[in-house]
Amino acid sequence: MIDETLMAFIFNLQLFAEGDGGEKTEQATPRRREEARKKGQVFKSTDLNSAVILLAGSVGLLMTFNYAVESLKAFTSLYILDRSLQDFSNQYACDLLIEVLTLMAQILMPVLLSTFIAAFLISYLQVGSVFSSEALTPKFERLNPIEGFKRVFSRRALMELAKSLFKVTVTGYIVYTVIKKYYYLFPRFVDMELAAIVKNLGNIFFEMALKVGIAFIILGIIDYLYQWYEHEKSLKMSKHEIKQEYKQTEGDPLIKSRQRQIQREFATKRMMAEVPHADVVITNPTHFAVALKYELKTMEAPVVIARGQDFVALRIKEIARENGVTVVENPVLARTLYYSTDIGDLIPEDLYQAVAEILAFVFKQKRIVL
């Protein structure tokens, strides 16, 4: 009891000495990670999301480009050439609007669907299933100009600036190289049909989009690793915080020590109440005491109903003598029973002979015939 109280006192003294500060050098605990996730504090790369969406949209548009061109060509031929002589009435305008919307849906739906699926998958793979309303809660400390100034010149802001400059540079370089590659085509557009011009321009734009998308994917992976690093760093805890969390989850050491003391006292009282029902108490004779009970018809072997050391052993012997329970001194057997059994256990088989001799002696004294 004294040792546990002293340890609890030292534990609290260390917490007081460390205070609320401390360098955050320890990895986040599972509880800290779970709380951060519940608050919506998860890491993800928006650059990786944008790159995947751009790439998925470009691929979707490339796969449906011929269909889109042919559909537009058929629509133009129908409404400009075949129906150009019709009167422009209200019904004609409604029919034209419906067909325009239908055509746009047919052309854009595959692209929109591919980008939606890509956005959903990349977000789910990065974050998983998370829903938290805390991110929507207004934080008035963001209105503080000093804090805003710190955010503008923070390392994160500088990183975002570097990424933006990199994206502008890479995009400009890719656009320049692609245009330089197809520069010879531009003078020939004068002699080409409209459909051929659209197809060639589409191929140029698709090549630009694919190359930019691949470059942004690489940037997004780097950004994802950086966001993971920043997230892990933001979750780091000081030794004081870990101790405080342990104190909150496991309980105050002083309170736990008091609870264990109460439990021991209750168990001791219950054990002492069983001593008067024992058949014999075996002692060594001062340091150990083990009370045994044996009922021939209901028990396979004698059962330990009480055991103790030092003060508890003395108390067991006192109660036994007060209630007429036989006390037998056998140092070797007392120590062996104390260390090899617990309350409610049957005695080990290798001790049957020694215990049987003692019980036979006790029962003979009480004139009990087995």
BAMARLO-659467 format. One line per 8 residues: number of its first residue (from 1); their letters; for each residue x negated, y, z of C-alpha. Coordinates in nm, 2 decimals. Layout:
<atoms>
NUM = A = X/Y/Z ~ ...
</atoms>
This chain:
<atoms>
1 = MIDETLMA = 0.00/0.00/0.00 ~ -0.28/0.24/0.10 ~ -0.48/0.16/-0.22 ~ -0.17/0.22/-0.44 ~ -0.10/0.55/-0.27 ~ -0.46/0.66/-0.30 ~ -0.46/0.57/-0.67 ~ -0.14/0.76/-0.73
9 = FIFNLQLF = -0.29/1.06/-0.55 ~ -0.60/1.05/-0.76 ~ -0.39/1.02/-1.08 ~ -0.19/1.33/-1.00 ~ -0.50/1.52/-0.89 ~ -0.65/1.45/-1.23 ~ -0.34/1.58/-1.40 ~ -0.35/1.89/-1.19
17 = AEGDGGEK = -0.72/1.95/-1.26 ~ -0.67/1.91/-1.64 ~ -0.38/2.14/-1.65 ~ -0.16/2.18/-1.96 ~ -0.46/2.24/-2.20 ~ -0.72/2.00/-2.32 ~ -0.87/1.93/-2.66 ~ -0.65/1.72/-2.88
25 = TEQATPRR = -0.88/1.43/-2.96 ~ -0.66/1.13/-2.91 ~ -0.45/0.95/-3.18 ~ -0.08/1.00/-3.15 ~ 0.11/0.73/-2.95 ~ 0.40/0.54/-3.11 ~ 0.64/0.74/-2.90 ~ 0.50/1.07/-3.02
33 = REEARKKG = 0.53/0.95/-3.38 ~ 0.89/0.84/-3.33 ~ 0.98/1.18/-3.18 ~ 0.81/1.37/-3.46 ~ 1.00/1.16/-3.72 ~ 1.33/1.23/-3.54 ~ 1.25/1.60/-3.57 ~ 1.19/1.56/-3.94
41 = QVFKSTDL = 0.81/1.61/-3.90 ~ 0.69/1.38/-4.17 ~ 0.42/1.43/-4.43 ~ 0.48/1.43/-4.81 ~ 0.33/1.58/-5.11 ~ 0.56/1.82/-5.31 ~ 0.29/1.83/-5.58 ~ 0.32/1.45/-5.62
49 = NSAVILLA = 0.70/1.48/-5.64 ~ 0.68/1.75/-5.90 ~ 0.42/1.55/-6.11 ~ 0.63/1.23/-6.10 ~ 0.94/1.42/-6.20 ~ 0.76/1.59/-6.48 ~ 0.62/1.27/-6.61 ~ 0.95/1.08/-6.58
57 = GSVGLLMT = 1.13/1.36/-6.76 ~ 0.87/1.37/-7.03 ~ 0.89/1.00/-7.09 ~ 1.27/1.00/-7.08 ~ 1.28/1.29/-7.34 ~ 1.02/1.11/-7.56 ~ 1.23/0.79/-7.56 ~ 1.55/0.98/-7.65
65 = FNYAVESL = 1.39/1.24/-7.88 ~ 1.47/1.07/-8.21 ~ 1.83/1.01/-8.10 ~ 1.86/1.38/-7.99 ~ 1.73/1.50/-8.33 ~ 1.96/1.28/-8.53 ~ 2.26/1.38/-8.31 ~ 2.19/1.75/-8.35
73 = KAFTSLYI = 2.14/1.70/-8.73 ~ 2.47/1.52/-8.76 ~ 2.65/1.78/-8.55 ~ 2.50/2.07/-8.75 ~ 2.59/1.90/-9.08 ~ 2.95/1.84/-8.95 ~ 3.03/2.19/-8.82 ~ 2.82/2.41/-9.04
81 = LDRSLQDF = 2.85/2.24/-9.37 ~ 3.17/2.03/-9.37 ~ 3.39/2.24/-9.14 ~ 3.26/2.59/-9.22 ~ 3.56/2.66/-9.45 ~ 3.82/2.59/-9.18 ~ 3.99/2.88/-9.00 ~ 3.84/2.97/-8.67
89 = SNQYACDL = 4.15/2.91/-8.45 ~ 4.19/2.85/-8.08 ~ 4.22/2.48/-8.14 ~ 3.91/2.47/-8.35 ~ 3.72/2.66/-8.08 ~ 3.84/2.41/-7.81 ~ 3.74/2.11/-8.02 ~ 3.40/2.27/-8.09
97 = LIEVLTLM = 3.34/2.34/-7.72 ~ 3.43/1.98/-7.62 ~ 3.21/1.83/-7.88 ~ 2.92/2.06/-7.79 ~ 2.95/1.96/-7.42 ~ 2.98/1.59/-7.51 ~ 2.67/1.61/-7.73 ~ 2.47/1.79/-7.46
105 = AQILMPVL = 2.57/1.53/-7.20 ~ 2.47/1.24/-7.43 ~ 2.13/1.41/-7.50 ~ 2.05/1.53/-7.15 ~ 2.20/1.25/-6.94 ~ 1.91/1.00/-6.99 ~ 1.65/1.27/-6.91 ~ 1.84/1.39/-6.60
113 = LSTFIAAF = 1.90/1.03/-6.48 ~ 1.54/0.94/-6.52 ~ 1.42/1.25/-6.33 ~ 1.68/1.19/-6.05 ~ 1.57/0.82/-6.01 ~ 1.20/0.92/-6.01 ~ 1.26/1.20/-5.75 ~ 1.45/0.96/-5.53
121 = LISYLQVG = 1.20/0.68/-5.55 ~ 0.89/0.90/-5.49 ~ 1.05/1.07/-5.20 ~ 1.17/0.75/-5.04 ~ 0.82/0.58/-5.09 ~ 0.66/0.88/-4.92 ~ 0.90/0.95/-4.64 ~ 1.14/0.66/-4.61
129 = SVFSSEAL = 1.49/0.71/-4.47 ~ 1.48/1.02/-4.25 ~ 1.77/1.25/-4.15 ~ 1.71/1.54/-3.91 ~ 1.90/1.86/-3.87 ~ 1.62/2.03/-3.67 ~ 1.46/2.15/-3.98 ~ 1.77/2.36/-4.05
137 = TPKFERLN = 1.76/2.52/-3.71 ~ 1.66/2.89/-3.73 ~ 1.33/2.97/-3.57 ~ 1.31/3.33/-3.47 ~ 0.94/3.31/-3.40 ~ 0.89/3.30/-3.77 ~ 1.00/3.67/-3.78 ~ 0.69/3.76/-3.58
145 = PIEGFKRV = 0.46/3.95/-3.81 ~ 0.15/3.84/-3.63 ~ 0.24/3.48/-3.67 ~ 0.33/3.54/-4.03 ~ -0.01/3.70/-4.09 ~ -0.18/3.40/-3.94 ~ 0.01/3.17/-4.17 ~ -0.09/3.37/-4.47
153 = FSRRALME = -0.46/3.33/-4.39 ~ -0.44/2.98/-4.25 ~ -0.62/2.68/-4.39 ~ -0.30/2.54/-4.53 ~ -0.23/2.87/-4.72 ~ -0.58/2.86/-4.86 ~ -0.53/2.50/-4.97 ~ -0.20/2.59/-5.14
161 = LAKSLFKV = -0.38/2.88/-5.32 ~ -0.66/2.65/-5.44 ~ -0.40/2.40/-5.57 ~ -0.21/2.67/-5.76 ~ -0.53/2.80/-5.92 ~ -0.62/2.44/-6.01 ~ -0.28/2.37/-6.17 ~ -0.29/2.70/-6.37
169 = TVTGYIVY = -0.65/2.62/-6.49 ~ -0.57/2.26/-6.58 ~ -0.24/2.35/-6.75 ~ -0.41/2.63/-6.95 ~ -0.69/2.40/-7.06 ~ -0.46/2.12/-7.17 ~ -0.24/2.36/-7.36 ~ -0.55/2.51/-7.53
177 = TVIKKYYY = -0.69/2.17/-7.63 ~ -0.36/2.04/-7.76 ~ -0.29/2.35/-7.97 ~ -0.65/2.34/-8.10 ~ -0.59/1.97/-8.20 ~ -0.27/2.05/-8.40 ~ -0.37/2.39/-8.52 ~ -0.38/2.28/-8.88
185 = LFPRFVDM = -0.01/2.20/-8.87 ~ 0.12/2.55/-8.80 ~ 0.06/2.69/-9.15 ~ 0.23/2.39/-9.30 ~ 0.56/2.46/-9.11 ~ 0.65/2.70/-9.39 ~ 0.70/2.41/-9.63 ~ 0.85/2.17/-9.39
193 = ELAAIVKN = 1.22/2.09/-9.33 ~ 1.37/2.19/-9.00 ~ 1.39/1.83/-8.88 ~ 1.02/1.77/-8.95 ~ 0.93/2.10/-8.78 ~ 1.13/2.00/-8.47 ~ 0.97/1.65/-8.46 ~ 0.62/1.79/-8.49
201 = LGNIFFEM = 0.67/2.06/-8.23 ~ 0.83/1.79/-8.00 ~ 0.53/1.57/-8.04 ~ 0.30/1.86/-7.95 ~ 0.50/1.95/-7.64 ~ 0.53/1.59/-7.53 ~ 0.15/1.54/-7.55 ~ 0.11/1.86/-7.34
209 = ALKVGIAF = 0.37/1.74/-7.09 ~ 0.22/1.39/-7.06 ~ -0.14/1.52/-7.01 ~ -0.03/1.78/-6.76 ~ 0.18/1.52/-6.58 ~ -0.11/1.28/-6.55 ~ -0.34/1.56/-6.42 ~ -0.07/1.66/-6.17
217 = IILGIIDY = -0.04/1.30/-6.06 ~ -0.41/1.29/-5.97 ~ -0.37/1.62/-5.79 ~ -0.06/1.49/-5.62 ~ -0.24/1.18/-5.49 ~ -0.52/1.40/-5.35 ~ -0.26/1.63/-5.20 ~ -0.08/1.33/-5.04
225 = LYQWYEHE = -0.40/1.22/-4.87 ~ -0.46/1.58/-4.75 ~ -0.10/1.60/-4.62 ~ -0.15/1.27/-4.44 ~ -0.47/1.41/-4.28 ~ -0.30/1.73/-4.17 ~ 0.00/1.54/-4.03 ~ -0.23/1.31/-3.83
233 = KSLKMSKH = -0.42/1.61/-3.70 ~ -0.10/1.79/-3.60 ~ 0.02/1.48/-3.41 ~ -0.31/1.43/-3.21 ~ -0.27/1.45/-2.84 ~ -0.49/1.55/-2.55 ~ -0.57/1.31/-2.27 ~ -0.34/1.52/-2.05
241 = EIKQEYKQ = -0.05/1.47/-2.29 ~ -0.10/1.10/-2.30 ~ -0.10/1.08/-1.93 ~ 0.21/1.29/-1.90 ~ 0.39/1.07/-2.16 ~ 0.28/0.76/-1.97 ~ 0.42/0.92/-1.65 ~ 0.75/0.99/-1.82
249 = TEGDPLIK = 0.79/0.65/-1.97 ~ 0.65/0.43/-1.70 ~ 0.75/0.65/-1.40 ~ 0.57/0.85/-1.14 ~ 0.30/0.64/-0.98 ~ 0.41/0.75/-0.63 ~ 0.77/0.66/-0.70 ~ 0.67/0.32/-0.85
257 = SRQRQIQR = 0.44/0.26/-0.55 ~ 0.73/0.33/-0.31 ~ 0.96/0.11/-0.52 ~ 0.71/-0.18/-0.50 ~ 0.68/-0.13/-0.13 ~ 1.05/-0.15/-0.08 ~ 1.07/-0.46/-0.30 ~ 0.79/-0.63/-0.10
265 = EFATKRMM = 0.96/-0.54/0.23 ~ 1.29/-0.68/0.11 ~ 1.12/-1.00/-0.02 ~ 0.94/-1.03/0.31 ~ 1.26/-1.00/0.52 ~ 1.44/-1.25/0.30 ~ 1.14/-1.49/0.33 ~ 1.13/-1.45/0.71
273 = AEVPHADV = 1.50/-1.53/0.73 ~ 1.42/-1.87/0.57 ~ 1.15/-1.96/0.82 ~ 1.40/-2.09/1.09 ~ 1.53/-2.34/0.84 ~ 1.18/-2.48/0.77 ~ 1.08/-2.83/0.88 ~ 0.71/-2.75/0.94
281 = VITNPTHF = 0.47/-2.45/0.92 ~ 0.12/-2.54/0.82 ~ -0.16/-2.29/0.93 ~ -0.53/-2.27/0.91 ~ -0.47/-2.14/1.20 ~ -0.51/-1.76/1.19 ~ -0.53/-1.64/0.82 ~ -0.27/-1.85/0.63
289 = AVALKYEL = 0.07/-1.99/0.70 ~ 0.30/-2.20/0.47 ~ 0.65/-2.30/0.57 ~ 0.79/-2.62/0.41 ~ 1.14/-2.77/0.39 ~ 1.23/-3.11/0.28 ~ 1.58/-3.28/0.23 ~ 1.55/-3.64/0.13
297 = KTMEAPVV = 1.89/-3.65/-0.05 ~ 1.87/-3.33/-0.25 ~ 1.49/-3.26/-0.30 ~ 1.24/-3.44/-0.51 ~ 0.95/-3.30/-0.30 ~ 0.90/-3.06/-0.02 ~ 0.96/-2.69/-0.11 ~ 0.77/-2.38/0.00
305 = IARGQDFV = 1.02/-2.14/0.15 ~ 0.77/-1.90/0.31 ~ 0.40/-1.82/0.28 ~ 0.18/-1.54/0.40 ~ -0.17/-1.42/0.49 ~ -0.31/-1.25/0.80 ~ -0.03/-1.03/0.96 ~ 0.25/-1.21/0.76
313 = ALRIKEIA = 0.11/-1.54/0.86 ~ 0.11/-1.45/1.23 ~ 0.47/-1.33/1.19 ~ 0.57/-1.66/1.03 ~ 0.42/-1.85/1.31 ~ 0.60/-1.63/1.57 ~ 0.94/-1.68/1.41 ~ 0.87/-2.06/1.38
321 = RENGVTVV = 0.79/-2.09/1.75 ~ 1.09/-1.88/1.84 ~ 1.32/-2.11/1.65 ~ 1.16/-2.44/1.75 ~ 0.99/-2.51/1.41 ~ 0.68/-2.73/1.44 ~ 0.35/-2.55/1.37 ~ 0.07/-2.78/1.24
329 = ENPVLART = -0.29/-2.66/1.21 ~ -0.46/-2.79/0.89 ~ -0.69/-2.53/0.75 ~ -0.78/-2.70/0.42 ~ -0.42/-2.79/0.34 ~ -0.29/-2.45/0.44 ~ -0.54/-2.27/0.21 ~ -0.47/-2.51/-0.08
337 = LYYSTDIG = -0.09/-2.47/-0.05 ~ -0.12/-2.09/-0.02 ~ -0.33/-2.05/-0.34 ~ -0.16/-2.32/-0.55 ~ 0.21/-2.25/-0.48 ~ 0.46/-1.97/-0.46 ~ 0.79/-1.93/-0.28 ~ 1.05/-2.17/-0.42
345 = DLIPEDLY = 0.78/-2.41/-0.57 ~ 0.76/-2.78/-0.51 ~ 0.43/-2.88/-0.36 ~ 0.18/-3.02/-0.62 ~ 0.17/-3.40/-0.66 ~ -0.19/-3.42/-0.54 ~ -0.08/-3.29/-0.20 ~ 0.21/-3.54/-0.16
353 = QAVAEILA = 0.01/-3.78/0.06 ~ -0.12/-3.51/0.30 ~ 0.22/-3.33/0.33 ~ 0.40/-3.66/0.37 ~ 0.18/-3.76/0.67 ~ 0.25/-3.42/0.84 ~ 0.63/-3.45/0.77 ~ 0.63/-3.80/0.90
361 = FVFKQKRI = 0.47/-3.68/1.22 ~ 0.72/-3.40/1.25 ~ 1.02/-3.61/1.18 ~ 0.90/-3.87/1.43 ~ 0.87/-3.61/1.69 ~ 1.23/-3.50/1.62 ~ 1.33/-3.87/1.61 ~ 1.46/-3.84/1.25
369 = VL = 1.46/-4.16/1.06 ~ 1.38/-4.13/0.69
</atoms>
